[in-house]
Amino acid sequence: MTMKRIGVVVGGGPAPGTNAVIAATVIEAVKLGCLPIGFRDGFQWLAQRYTDEQHEMTIEEVSRAHLTGGVMLGASRTDVTTDPAVLRNTVDALRKLAIDGLVAIGGDDMVRSALAIERESAGRIKVVLVPKSIDNDLAVPEEVTTLGYETARHVGVQVVKNLLEDARTTGRWYLGVTMGRPTGHLTLGIGKAAGATCTIIPEELGAGAVRLSDICDIVEGAIIKGRALGRSYGVALLSEALVERFDPAEVEELQDVDRDAQGNIRVTEIDLGRKVINEVTLRLEKRGVKVSVVNKTIGYELRCATPLPMEAEYARDLGFAAVRHLVSGGGGVMVTTQAGVPRFVPLTDCIDPATGRGRQRAVDVTSEGYEVARAYMLRLRKADFDDEAMVAKLATAGGLTPDDLRRHFAHLILR
């Protein structure tokens, strides 16, 4: 089959570098004699069999787009696999527009749509997925980051650096809730690079439901240890993904909270930071310890930032490789670059057989990288409780007796 018309579609949330993929796709398609077609708002209109929300893209349109933030085509979380009729509509619309190949830019929610379109079209529409996610949670090879993560981390680091300086200057604590779900990659990456006082991610709390009280204990312990060491300030980062692991019986809002198109909890509706601050400050105040803690959400400002030079370059490599692969007759793959060389992973290998969605990777809490991150955090450790002098300092700083201190935080040390 001769590749004549290549579509470009973006799913999921915005991520830095997306425009660079679009630009590279358009430029390379034109150079190879293909007509690039840009689809507005992801699969939203195609899923309704509308064919008007598209246009023929030109090199002039995208010539400097690789250094811009946002998504020039718009994006949506429309999943074409939710209904057989929706999938047929999408494929019919693409076929009506004579699309031969599709560059689909997205994360785990885009994987099954990409695979379903190629299968529903019986291979007449070849699809290459470009892995894009500031959460860095798509199951690409371990050494590969997903597009958007590095820039989002960089922007988050600048925010946390400023918060740390303000905390030091004013003698207060900041509790930052960082975007990223269902894993803690972005929170940990920001915290480790910025030198945040401590970070808390869902992976460290094991399987099963996460208790709000456990998070409060970790934050309270960090504040107490800081006071014992003569430090009255700090920045603790919590992954918003913690909310998805809460027991609904403990957090009343989870019973009725809205969900997105993929059925995920809209975590921004659960004020995790405020809940933790209220509980921790109440505990300390009851024991005569006064601490100022300020809530800060580190979220949407990360998604549409101008990509770092390395990420703009990475994105262009991905778009270039995606088009070359389609023109050579390939499809049904996710494109990555490893050691500077394009590598293609079959989409069938990217699907989680248990959920039918894109496979995800969690933070490996047994890795040396995580061990280093933990080593530099200010958190209660077993060694603190093996030192009687330190126990006395901690107890005084927390308004507790040594025995009460041991009982209160015993479960953290055991973990």
GIJOMO-V346367 format. One line per field, one symbol per residue. psi: psi as a letter, one per 20 degrees, with the letter a starting at -180 (. if undefined). A space follows every 10 residues. Layout:
psi: ???
//
This chain:
psi: ppohppqpqp rarqppighh ggghggghgg hjjroppppq lcjghhhjkp jhmrqpqrhh hjhjiijqaa ohirrrkpoi ihphhggggg gggghhjkph qpopoabhih ghggghghgh jkjhoppppo oppiikiqmr qhipqqphgg ggggghgggh ghhgghgggi krqpopopqo qjrjgggggg gghikqgqqp qhhijaraqp phhgghgggg hggghghhjj ojrroppppi ihhiiqphhh ohhihjqqqa hjjqpnhiio mgghgggggg hggghhjjop pppppppndh ihhkqpqqgh hgggghgggg hgghgghjjr rkrpprppkj ppqppphhii pohhhjrpqq prpojiqhgh ggghhjqnqp rhhhiiohhh gggggghjkr qgghggghjh hghh.
//
